[in-house]
Amino acid sequence: MSDIEQAPPGVDVTVPSPARMYDYILGGSANYAVDREAVKKVRAHMPDLNDAAWANRGFLQRSVRWLAEQGIRQFIDIGAGLPTGNNTHDAVHAVAPDARILYVDNDPLVEIHAKALLEGVAGTACITADFRAPDGLLGHEVTRAMIDFTQPVALLLVTVTHFVSDEDDPWGLVRRYVGGLVPGSYVALSAITSDRQVSEELGEVTAVYARSSSGGGYPRPRAEIERLLTGLEIVPPYEGAPAELCYIGEWGAEDPVAADSDGSRLGYAAVAKKTA
Ligand SMILES: C[S@@+](CC[C@H](N)C(=O)[O-])C[C@H]1O[C@@H](n2cnc3c(N)ncnc32)[C@H](O)[C@@H]1O
């Protein structure tokens, strides 16, 4: 059967999708030929791509476990991707079985896939919504039913803001989401950076994403990523580290020196608290 015949209704297999590309990078099977071709093109110009993706998964898992240990019981995971394994709810529920996790993605396949994966898992749900449309996302009936905005929330923005163009103002969007959270809430964020990358190579990579369903990829310098967390208090990423952004794989690492790989250096990560 061809990809077109196999694909669920509403899933376009003629255009690569960042969610399905990421699934392929992580060794999943929820991807199509067009996604695999796109990943091969990206990898040709970004050889540490797989390492970066795994470093990022490590950040996600360690940061949400830490947040659960701080007492956070509500998580909104925006740009959740195609759940592969060791997802947010797995890490959180290992600490706090009563916690609620709302997965959000604008790729329709994510919700389809999540329905099967999350069946019977209490305290979880997945909706299709766009980070760039906060009113729709926050006003969604599932969000409203599941998240109590009078209590602290962890907002997870793990490798999603680099799919948002400057024109769509990711800084203003984060401000809008954080504005609706009570003090004691957190943001966990990672993003691919343009720092230390050869601009011609990066140009080839962003050209692949420009032809994907996201319409673009926007790696940013450190200061522009840090600016997403304006007004929040960044927590030290590991013991003895200053309270600032770190490379993706270093966050929460037991051995930050060993975690400091080339792939890890493709992006920055931070967890930051809303204190007032
Ligand atoms: C690289 S994956 C990250 C998955 C997961 N957060 C992780 O870090 O392991 C990026 C995800 O963001 C999603 N995404 C991109 N733009 C988005 C938007 N505007 N709104 C919601 N999701 C978006 C993509 O569909 C994809 O699933």
The ligand as a Gaussian input file, in Angstrom:
#p B3LYP/6-31G(d) Opt

LIG

0 1
 C       10.940000      18.810000      17.351000
 S        9.319000      18.338000      17.785000
 C        9.422000      18.386000      19.554000
 C        8.651000      17.304000      20.265000
 C        8.801000      17.303000      21.763000
 N        8.403000      18.583000      22.333000
 C       10.205000      17.019000      22.164000
 O       10.958000      17.992000      22.351000
 O       10.609000      15.860000      22.258000
 C        8.435000      19.864000      17.479000
 C        6.935000      19.707000      17.528000
 O        6.348000      21.008000      17.520000
 C        5.172000      20.931000      16.738000
 N        4.831000      22.300000      16.314000
 C        5.480000      23.089000      15.420000
 N        4.876000      24.273000      15.322000
 C        3.814000      24.237000      16.171000
 C        2.789000      25.169000      16.506000
 N        2.748000      26.382000      15.944000
 N        1.845000      24.799000      17.402000
 C        1.879000      23.563000      17.966000
 N        2.819000      22.637000      17.690000
 C        3.776000      22.982000      16.802000
 C        5.526000      20.000000      15.594000
 O        4.374000      19.459000      14.980000
 C        6.368000      18.961000      16.331000
 O        5.570000      17.900000      16.776000

